[in-house]
Amino acid sequence: VEVLRELGGLTAVLREAIDLKISDLDSNPRIDANTRENVRQALLDQVGVASNRVQVFLSRGRLPAWGSDDGGTSNASEQAGPGRGGPRRRPPLGTGTHPEVDVAADDLRLWGRIDLVTVEDGGVTITDYKSGKEDPSHDDQVRLYALLWALDSEMNPDRVAATELVVSYPARERILPAPDAAVLRSLEASTRTRVEEADAEIAGASAVAKPAAQTCQSCQVRHLCADFWQQIAPSPSSVAAREWFDLEAIVVRQNGVKSWVVESAQGGVEMLVRTPSPSTMLPVGKGIRVLGVRKVDDDPERPGLVIAALGSTSETYVLGKFQ
């Protein structure tokens, strides 16, 4: 509590974290200054919710004091790392609670960043924080972290195995049994096979798309991928009101100062697309792909008409410019 007060409270810490994350976007050519500021403001609007959530996470955690022989911390702000301009200083972890710990298995050529590693006399706990819905893949993620931790000769020179795995959600924690030596060996073998398969694919003549709803959503080049639009992108009619989705369509005509009639490629639905300002123009007669549009509640005057709105962070691409 005293440390948080010295830092200005949780709100100050969260604001600083937001500014740090937004600064990472400065060199991104797909995001202009106005978009960055809109994203920053949207995050600031959620500071109250985030503060409550952080308090919940902190209240669950164990915070053992660092041992006097602790060789250092894994504080990401004090160390370089992937994308930070150089090799990351990675001293062995002593007793204590260590956030954002980089772990690596050189032989597997894999690297990961664990949200929290707690080292106590009784064992090592690996914690991963999740703000969304529960998913079985989160269990696989912390098991992989346990493998990387066990194989990391720098952070964990004594090769001490994790004794507890925790996936922490806003509403509850999932505590998983830590993998024993036999399970770790099996996981290492299967992971090695996956790495070898990935190497073989990369060495191939062309990349092979593997569309899946969960992975495609975080793909930064899905606007270029025909497989995504043919297999994953939803029909606008199937999307629930106020949900965000990606849209491929032909622009039919302008309907108003800030609205356009389009025909979606998924289902051939004629729909209305609203733009955030009159200066945002859609090319009539051309195909477009839009990443991030929000379905609007049904218009009572035009029942059955699908209405979607572009947001400040929506990305619009005109077909033909990249195909």
Phi, psi and omega per residue, in radians:
V1 nan -0.752 3.142
E2 -1.116 -0.702 3.128
V3 -1.119 -0.747 3.126
L4 -1.093 -0.671 3.097
R5 -1.105 -0.731 3.126
E6 -1.104 -0.537 3.125
L7 -1.427 -0.080 3.141
G8 1.698 0.120 3.134
G9 1.634 2.930 -3.111
L10 -1.052 -0.654 -3.114
T11 -1.070 -0.748 3.123
A12 -1.123 -0.700 3.125
V13 -1.120 -0.755 -3.140
L14 -1.144 -0.712 3.108
R15 -1.086 -0.728 3.113
E16 -1.118 -0.703 3.115
A17 -1.114 -0.695 3.111
I18 -1.099 -0.807 3.140
D19 -1.074 -0.654 3.129
L20 -1.143 -0.754 3.131
K21 -1.155 -0.719 -3.135
I22 -1.138 -0.611 3.131
S23 -1.105 -0.447 3.092
D24 -1.148 -0.326 -3.104
L25 -1.567 -0.086 -3.050
D26 -1.014 -0.601 -3.086
S27 -1.667 0.090 -3.114
N28 -1.437 2.003 -3.084
P29 -1.187 -0.264 -3.112
R30 -1.516 -0.082 -3.069
I31 -2.218 2.003 -3.140
D32 -1.503 3.100 -3.045
A33 -1.089 -0.694 3.141
N34 -1.136 -0.716 3.121
T35 -1.138 -0.735 3.111
R36 -1.032 -0.744 -3.132
E37 -1.185 -0.636 3.095
N38 -1.129 -0.714 3.104
V39 -1.134 -0.756 3.133
R40 -1.040 -0.780 -3.118
Q41 -1.160 -0.661 3.115
A42 -1.107 -0.671 3.098
L43 -1.211 -0.708 3.115
L44 -1.079 -0.597 3.117
D45 -1.132 -0.340 -3.124
Q46 -1.739 0.131 -3.074
V47 -1.043 -0.698 -3.140
G48 -1.060 -0.795 3.117
V49 -1.126 -0.771 -3.121
A50 -1.110 -0.673 3.140
S51 -1.072 -0.776 3.106
N52 -1.098 -0.690 -3.114
R53 -1.179 -0.727 3.117
V54 -1.095 -0.697 3.107
Q55 -1.062 -0.683 3.105
V56 -1.100 -0.821 -3.141
F57 -1.068 -0.764 -3.125
L58 -1.127 -0.655 -3.090
S59 -1.141 -0.432 3.133
R60 -1.466 -0.393 -2.947
G61 -1.372 2.704 2.977
R62 -1.739 2.325 -3.073
L63 -2.142 1.265 3.108
P64 -1.175 2.544 3.135
A65 -1.184 2.583 3.074
W66 -1.134 2.456 3.084
G67 -1.245 2.710 -3.114
S68 -1.167 -0.338 -3.136
D69 -1.702 0.220 -3.109
D70 -1.139 2.164 -3.086
G71 -1.380 -0.093 -3.134
G72 2.717 -3.126 3.121
T73 -2.083 3.019 3.106
S74 -1.832 0.630 -3.117
N75 -1.151 2.013 -3.051
A76 -1.119 -0.464 -3.104
S77 -1.257 -0.286 -3.101
E78 -1.781 -0.057 -3.021
Q79 -2.292 2.650 3.027
A80 -1.408 2.972 3.123
G81 -3.054 -3.047 3.122
P82 -0.942 2.131 -3.105
G83 1.456 -0.007 -3.114
R84 -1.986 0.193 2.953
G85 1.640 0.497 3.060
G86 2.679 3.053 3.123
P87 -1.059 2.494 -3.106
R88 -1.552 2.264 3.080
R89 -1.223 2.157 -2.983
R90 -2.316 1.322 3.128
P91 -1.275 2.748 3.072
P92 -1.023 2.537 -3.133
L93 -1.509 2.255 3.036
G94 -1.709 -3.005 3.128
T95 -1.025 2.348 3.120
G96 2.501 -3.046 3.136
T97 -1.916 2.153 -2.988
H98 -2.148 1.994 3.128
P99 -1.497 2.675 3.037
E100 0.849 1.099 -3.101
V101 -1.606 2.137 3.061
D102 -1.426 2.238 3.080
V103 -2.188 2.553 -3.062
A104 -2.545 2.518 3.007
A105 -2.033 1.702 -3.034
D106 -1.033 -0.681 -3.090
D107 -1.133 -0.567 3.110
L108 -1.561 -0.192 -3.077
R109 1.035 0.743 3.134
L110 -2.139 2.538 -3.134
W111 -2.409 2.530 3.092
G112 -2.600 2.865 3.111
R113 -2.181 1.989 -3.116
I114 -1.502 2.349 -3.132
D115 -1.043 -0.760 -3.085
L116 -2.679 2.274 3.015
V117 -2.087 2.145 3.131
T118 -1.929 2.048 -3.121
V119 -1.865 2.083 3.107
E120 -2.273 2.946 3.106
D121 -1.031 -0.566 -3.077
G122 -1.466 -0.133 3.141
G123 2.662 -3.009 -3.082
V124 -2.162 2.225 3.126
T125 -1.942 2.273 3.057
I126 -1.851 2.139 -3.095
T127 -2.104 2.328 3.055
D128 -2.140 2.246 -3.098
Y129 -1.675 2.355 3.132
K130 -2.233 2.331 -3.140
S131 -1.722 -0.165 -3.095
G132 -1.792 -2.672 -3.099
K133 -1.365 2.777 3.106
E134 -1.221 2.507 -3.112
D135 -2.612 2.384 3.141
P136 -1.024 -0.462 -3.136
S137 -1.135 -0.403 3.105
H138 -1.147 -0.611 3.080
D139 -1.108 -0.749 3.118
D140 -1.087 -0.630 -3.122
Q141 -1.102 -0.833 -3.116
V142 -1.222 -0.508 3.060
R143 -1.162 -0.675 3.075
L144 -1.128 -0.691 3.068
Y145 -1.039 -0.694 3.126
A146 -1.084 -0.665 3.106
L147 -1.157 -0.825 -3.140
L148 -1.075 -0.709 3.097
W149 -1.070 -0.769 -3.114
A150 -1.150 -0.516 -3.078
L151 -1.664 -0.106 -3.063
D152 -1.416 1.930 -3.074
S153 -1.427 -0.224 3.136
E154 -1.597 -0.952 -3.128
M155 -1.273 -0.506 -3.042
N156 -2.335 1.143 -3.029
P157 -1.082 -0.465 3.126
D158 -1.494 0.010 3.127
R159 0.940 0.815 3.097
V160 -1.355 2.160 -3.113
A161 -1.308 2.602 3.043
A162 -1.126 2.509 -3.128
T163 -1.875 -0.235 -3.136
E164 -2.684 2.407 3.091
L165 -2.066 2.315 -3.086
V166 -2.262 2.248 2.952
V167 -1.907 1.985 -3.012
S168 -1.813 2.022 3.086
Y169 -1.799 2.875 3.128
P170 -0.983 -0.630 -3.049
A171 -1.605 -0.459 -3.082
R172 -2.866 2.998 3.055
E173 -1.932 2.493 2.968
R174 -1.853 2.075 3.124
I175 -1.811 2.124 -3.064
L176 -1.917 2.587 3.041
P177 -1.183 2.371 3.128
A178 -1.242 2.476 3.138
P179 -1.176 2.398 3.092
D180 -1.441 -3.073 -3.052
A181 -1.051 -0.713 -3.124
A182 -1.148 -0.751 3.132
V183 -1.141 -0.694 3.116
L184 -1.097 -0.716 3.116
R185 -1.110 -0.710 3.117
S186 -1.144 -0.742 3.135
L187 -1.144 -0.679 3.102
E188 -1.089 -0.753 -3.128
A189 -1.128 -0.773 -3.132
S190 -1.188 -0.629 3.114
T191 -1.173 -0.710 3.097
R192 -1.049 -0.714 3.111
T193 -1.086 -0.738 3.128
R194 -1.121 -0.680 3.102
V195 -1.111 -0.753 3.127
E196 -1.107 -0.697 3.104
E197 -1.136 -0.685 3.100
A198 -1.129 -0.708 3.089
D199 -1.035 -0.745 -3.128
A200 -1.123 -0.683 3.124
E201 -1.163 -0.726 -3.140
I202 -1.114 -0.617 -3.132
A203 -1.317 -0.177 -3.122
G204 -1.222 3.018 -3.079
A205 -1.226 -0.536 -3.111
S206 -2.601 2.710 3.140
A207 -1.297 2.556 3.125
V208 -1.932 2.124 3.126
A209 -1.299 2.440 3.079
K210 -2.229 1.287 -3.044
P211 -1.132 2.355 3.053
A212 -2.689 2.469 -3.014
A213 -0.954 -0.798 -3.060
Q214 -1.209 -0.790 -3.095
T215 -1.303 -0.658 -3.125
C216 -1.111 -0.567 -3.086
Q217 -1.085 -0.514 3.140
S218 -1.750 0.056 3.127
C219 -1.328 2.287 -3.080
Q220 -1.532 -0.025 3.103
V221 -2.168 0.427 -3.107
R222 -1.171 -0.375 3.096
H223 -1.166 -0.290 3.119
L224 -1.677 -0.106 -2.940
C225 -1.772 1.942 3.131
A226 -1.118 -0.589 -3.140
D227 -1.086 -0.659 3.122
F228 -1.101 -0.823 -3.065
W229 -1.239 -0.524 -3.137
Q230 -1.428 -0.520 -2.986
Q231 -2.009 -0.470 -2.982
I232 -1.979 -0.727 -3.085
A233 -1.003 2.278 -3.040
P234 -1.416 2.785 2.951
S235 -1.257 2.322 -3.133
P236 -0.944 -0.534 -3.126
S237 -1.168 -0.446 -3.089
S238 -1.529 -0.153 -3.092
V239 -1.437 2.397 3.119
A240 -1.275 2.676 3.117
A241 -1.025 2.448 3.103
R242 1.270 0.125 3.064
E243 -1.570 2.634 3.102
W244 -1.615 2.515 3.110
F245 -2.703 2.988 3.099
D246 -1.779 2.493 -3.001
L247 -2.226 2.297 2.943
E248 -2.038 2.290 -3.028
A249 -2.797 2.892 2.960
I250 -1.782 2.282 3.113
V251 -1.395 2.035 -3.058
V252 -1.497 -0.884 -3.123
R253 -2.907 2.857 3.034
Q254 -1.464 2.374 -3.081
N255 -1.811 -0.528 -3.120
G256 -2.810 -2.985 -3.121
V257 -1.063 -0.652 -3.103
K258 -2.248 0.558 -3.140
S259 -2.525 2.587 -3.051
W260 -2.436 2.488 3.037
V261 -1.619 2.217 3.133
V262 -2.283 2.807 3.040
E263 -2.027 2.057 -3.053
S264 -1.253 2.573 3.089
A265 -1.349 -0.426 3.124
Q266 -1.653 1.646 3.103
G267 1.741 -0.151 3.118
G268 1.105 0.472 -3.094
V269 -1.383 2.284 3.007
E270 -1.452 2.280 -3.030
M271 -2.534 2.962 -3.137
L272 -1.910 2.266 3.113
V273 -2.029 2.176 3.107
R274 -1.733 2.399 3.114
T275 -1.809 2.722 -3.047
P276 -1.228 -0.361 -3.125
S277 -2.687 2.774 3.121
P278 -1.071 -0.386 -3.123
S279 -1.332 -0.225 3.104
T280 -1.525 1.845 -3.068
M281 -1.851 2.477 3.040
L282 -1.887 2.431 -3.033
P283 -1.365 1.912 -3.116
V284 -1.099 2.333 3.115
G285 1.519 -0.043 -3.105
K286 -1.987 2.781 3.074
G287 -1.499 2.546 3.110
I288 -2.342 2.696 2.939
R289 -2.192 2.230 -3.101
V290 -2.096 2.159 3.056
L291 -1.618 1.979 3.075
G292 1.555 1.369 2.939
V293 -2.107 2.680 -3.088
R294 -2.001 2.245 3.119
K295 -1.288 2.310 -3.107
V296 -1.620 2.658 3.042
D297 -0.963 2.597 -3.131
D298 -0.967 2.434 3.080
D299 -1.387 2.073 -3.105
P300 -1.065 -0.427 -3.135
E301 -1.424 -0.342 -3.140
R302 -2.342 1.243 -3.109
P303 -1.057 2.428 3.117
G304 1.582 -0.258 3.125
L305 -1.398 2.211 3.100
V306 -1.414 2.225 3.129
I307 -2.135 2.306 3.109
A308 -2.308 2.684 -3.101
A309 -2.242 2.345 3.008
L310 -1.324 2.500 3.066
G311 -1.793 -3.120 -3.113
S312 -1.190 -0.336 -3.132
T313 -1.887 0.128 3.107
S314 -1.146 2.515 3.095
E315 -2.030 2.207 -3.101
T316 -1.996 2.254 3.129
Y317 -2.153 2.348 3.128
V318 -1.585 2.181 -3.137
L319 -1.101 2.473 -3.126
G320 1.851 -0.445 -3.129
K321 -1.412 -0.352 -3.111
F322 -2.223 -0.007 -3.120
Q323 -1.608 nan nan
